[in-house]
Amino acid sequence: MNQNSMANGNNYPEELKKQGAAALALTCIKNRRLDKKAKANLHKYLKTTYLGKSISVQVNNNAAEINTSSSSPSSTAEAANLNLVEDNGAHGDGYVDGDDDYKPPDIPPVRNLNGVIGNCSKPLEKKLTNTDLKVNQCRLSMNRGKVLELLVPLLNEEEYRVLKEGIPVTVYDLDGNAFPMSFKVWSESKYYVLTSGWTKFHQNKGLADKHVVTLWMFRHAETQKLCFVISWREVIAKKIK
């Protein structure tokens, strides 16, 4: 770009002006404490993808955190349509992840799966909601941003192609017991879910909305099939002030 163009801001395309203004606004509010109205406005309006990177605004403990990440080949299509949603760090019921100081290990601690766990995702945490436990829903929903960040990169091209129809997966508890389920995305709502066996699992384990589940996705070292491990713990909800 020549000096005359730099001196004359009117030469910038309108789209670049808007992107620059958005980037400046995001920089100004980084780590700033927000009230509920400001937080809601962020989630409603601040969503964009530019220069090959997705911008996501997460609100943890009412403070804004800005993250940028390059789109991977397997998630480019989804990243372009990524909606800002309230992350697991701040729940409508007031529970904030990390209140119990628990940090899940990178690899699921299942003795019976030693030597079986191949490529494995980082852990994804989710506080169970009433809808996760309703029999007529029959699904565990997962935070879309976290799924795109942690799980989708493990999918191969064929798995990504059939994600809307559902990928058969084996889900293990910490004792190594296996439960068949399906991992899929609901095309209309864009929710990522575990279904077709989730209700049996949570009823068998006595899970309730006082529990936080930790999920790992991994590829079976022998069969190369996708699998999950789910653990859970009871938490005491703390209200956000």
C-alpha positions in Angstrom: 0.0 0.0 0.0 1.5 3.4 -1.0 1.8 6.4 1.4 -1.0 8.3 -0.3 -3.4 5.4 0.3 -2.2 5.2 3.9 -2.7 8.9 4.4 -6.2 8.9 3.0 -8.4 6.6 5.1 -11.2 7.0 2.6 -9.3 4.7 0.2 -9.9 1.7 2.5 -12.7 -0.6 1.4 -15.8 -0.3 3.7 -15.4 -3.9 4.8 -11.8 -3.3 6.0 -12.9 -0.2 7.9 -15.5 -2.2 9.7 -13.1 -5.0 10.5 -10.5 -2.5 11.8 -13.1 -0.8 14.0 -14.2 -4.2 15.4 -10.6 -5.2 16.1 -10.0 -2.0 17.9 -13.1 -2.4 20.0 -12.2 -5.9 20.9 -8.7 -4.8 22.0 -10.2 -2.1 24.2 -12.5 -4.4 26.1 -10.0 -7.3 26.5 -10.2 -8.5 30.2 -12.6 -5.8 31.1 -15.3 -6.7 33.6 -18.7 -6.6 32.0 -22.2 -6.2 33.4 -24.9 -8.6 32.2 -26.3 -6.3 29.6 -22.8 -5.7 28.0 -22.1 -9.5 28.1 -25.4 -10.2 26.3 -24.6 -7.6 23.7 -21.2 -9.1 23.1 -22.7 -12.6 22.5 -25.4 -11.1 20.2 -23.4 -8.8 18.0 -19.6 -9.6 18.1 -19.2 -12.4 15.7 -16.9 -12.3 12.7 -14.3 -14.1 10.7 -11.5 -12.3 9.0 -8.0 -12.7 7.6 -8.3 -16.5 7.9 -8.9 -16.4 11.7 -12.0 -16.8 13.8 -12.5 -14.3 16.6 -14.4 -15.6 19.6 -15.4 -13.6 22.6 -15.7 -15.7 25.8 -17.0 -14.3 29.0 -15.5 -16.0 32.1 -16.3 -14.6 35.5 -17.9 -11.6 33.7 -14.5 -10.7 32.1 -14.1 -10.6 28.3 -11.4 -12.9 26.9 -10.6 -12.6 23.2 -9.3 -15.7 21.3 -8.2 -16.0 17.7 -7.5 -19.3 16.0 -6.7 -20.3 12.5 -9.3 -22.5 10.8 -8.2 -26.1 10.3 -9.1 -27.8 7.0 -11.6 -30.1 8.6 -13.5 -27.2 10.3 -13.3 -24.4 7.8 -16.9 -24.7 6.8 -18.1 -24.7 10.4 -15.8 -21.9 11.5 -17.1 -19.6 8.9 -20.6 -19.9 10.5 -19.4 -20.1 14.1 -22.0 -18.4 16.4 -20.9 -16.9 19.6 -22.5 -18.8 22.4 -22.0 -18.6 26.1 -19.1 -20.9 26.9 -19.0 -23.5 29.6 -17.1 -21.0 31.7 -20.3 -19.1 32.5 -23.6 -20.9 32.7 -27.1 -19.4 33.0 -27.6 -21.3 36.3 -24.6 -19.4 37.8 -22.2 -22.3 37.9 -18.7 -21.3 36.8 -16.3 -24.0 35.7 -13.2 -24.2 37.9 -15.0 -23.4 41.1 -13.9 -26.8 42.5 -10.3 -26.3 41.2 -10.5 -29.6 39.3 -8.2 -29.8 36.3 -8.9 -32.9 34.2 -5.9 -34.8 32.8 -5.1 -34.6 29.1 -5.6 -38.4 28.8 -8.6 -40.1 30.4 -7.5 -42.2 33.4 -9.1 -45.5 32.4 -6.8 -48.4 33.3 -8.7 -50.8 31.1 -7.9 -48.7 28.0 -4.1 -48.7 28.5 -2.6 -49.1 25.0 -5.9 -48.5 23.3 -6.1 -44.7 23.4 -4.5 -43.3 20.2 -4.8 -39.7 19.1 -6.8 -38.0 21.9 -8.5 -34.6 22.3 -8.0 -32.3 25.2 -10.8 -32.6 27.8 -14.1 -30.9 27.2 -16.3 -30.0 30.3 -20.0 -29.5 30.4 -22.4 -28.9 33.4 -25.4 -31.0 32.8 -28.7 -29.2 32.3 -32.3 -30.3 32.6 -32.6 -30.8 28.9 -29.6 -33.0 28.8 -31.4 -35.4 31.2 -34.9 -35.3 29.6 -35.9 -38.7 28.2 -37.7 -37.1 25.2 -34.5 -35.2 24.3 -32.2 -38.2 24.4 -29.0 -36.2 23.8 -26.0 -34.6 25.5 -25.4 -31.2 23.9 -21.9 -29.8 23.9 -20.5 -26.3 23.5 -20.2 -25.7 19.8 -17.0 -23.6 20.1 -15.3 -26.2 22.2 -16.3 -29.0 19.9 -14.9 -27.1 16.9 -11.7 -26.4 18.8 -11.1 -29.8 20.5 -13.1 -32.5 18.7 -13.7 -31.7 15.0 -9.9 -31.6 14.2 -9.8 -35.4 15.0 -12.3 -36.2 12.3 -11.2 -37.5 8.9 -12.9 -36.3 5.7 -15.4 -39.1 5.6 -16.4 -38.7 9.2 -16.8 -35.0 8.8 -19.0 -35.6 5.7 -21.5 -37.8 7.5 -21.5 -35.8 10.8 -25.1 -34.7 10.2 -26.2 -38.3 9.8 -24.2 -39.3 12.9 -21.0 -41.2 13.5 -21.2 -44.4 15.5 -18.9 -44.1 18.5 -18.2 -46.2 21.6 -18.4 -44.3 24.9 -16.5 -45.6 27.9 -16.9 -44.8 31.6 -13.9 -44.7 33.9 -14.3 -48.5 34.6 -13.9 -49.2 30.9 -17.6 -50.2 30.4 -18.6 -49.6 26.8 -21.8 -47.8 25.6 -22.7 -47.4 21.9 -23.8 -43.9 21.0 -23.8 -41.5 18.0 -21.9 -38.3 17.6 -23.6 -35.8 15.3 -24.5 -32.2 14.6 -28.1 -31.2 14.2 -28.1 -29.3 10.9 -30.8 -26.8 11.8 -29.6 -25.7 15.2 -25.9 -26.5 14.7 -25.8 -28.3 18.1 -23.2 -31.0 18.5 -24.6 -33.9 20.5 -24.0 -37.4 21.8 -27.3 -39.4 21.2 -28.6 -42.9 20.6 -27.5 -44.3 23.9 -27.0 -41.2 26.1 -30.2 -41.7 28.0 -29.3 -45.2 29.0 -25.8 -44.0 30.0 -27.0 -41.1 32.3 -29.7 -43.2 33.9 -27.3 -46.0 34.5 -24.9 -43.6 36.2 -27.5 -41.7 38.1 -26.4 -38.4 36.6 -28.3 -35.2 37.5 -28.0 -31.4 36.9 -25.6 -31.2 39.9 -23.0 -33.0 37.9 -20.3 -31.8 35.5 -19.2 -34.3 32.9 -15.7 -34.4 31.3 -15.4 -35.8 27.8 -12.4 -36.9 25.8 -12.6 -38.0 22.2 -9.9 -40.4 21.0 -9.2 -42.7 18.1 -8.9 -46.4 19.0 -5.3 -47.5 18.4 -6.3 -50.8 17.0 -9.6 -50.2 15.1 -9.0 -46.5 14.4 -12.7 -46.0 15.3 -13.8 -42.8 17.2 -14.5 -43.3 20.9 -15.3 -41.1 23.9 -14.6 -41.4 27.6 -17.0 -39.7 30.0 -16.3 -39.0 33.7 -18.4 -36.9 36.0 -18.2 -35.2 39.4 -20.7 -33.4 41.6 -20.3 -29.7 42.1 -21.8 -27.1 44.3 -23.2 -24.2 42.2 -21.9 -20.8 43.0 -23.9 -17.8 41.9 -22.2 -15.2 39.8 -22.2 -11.8 41.6 
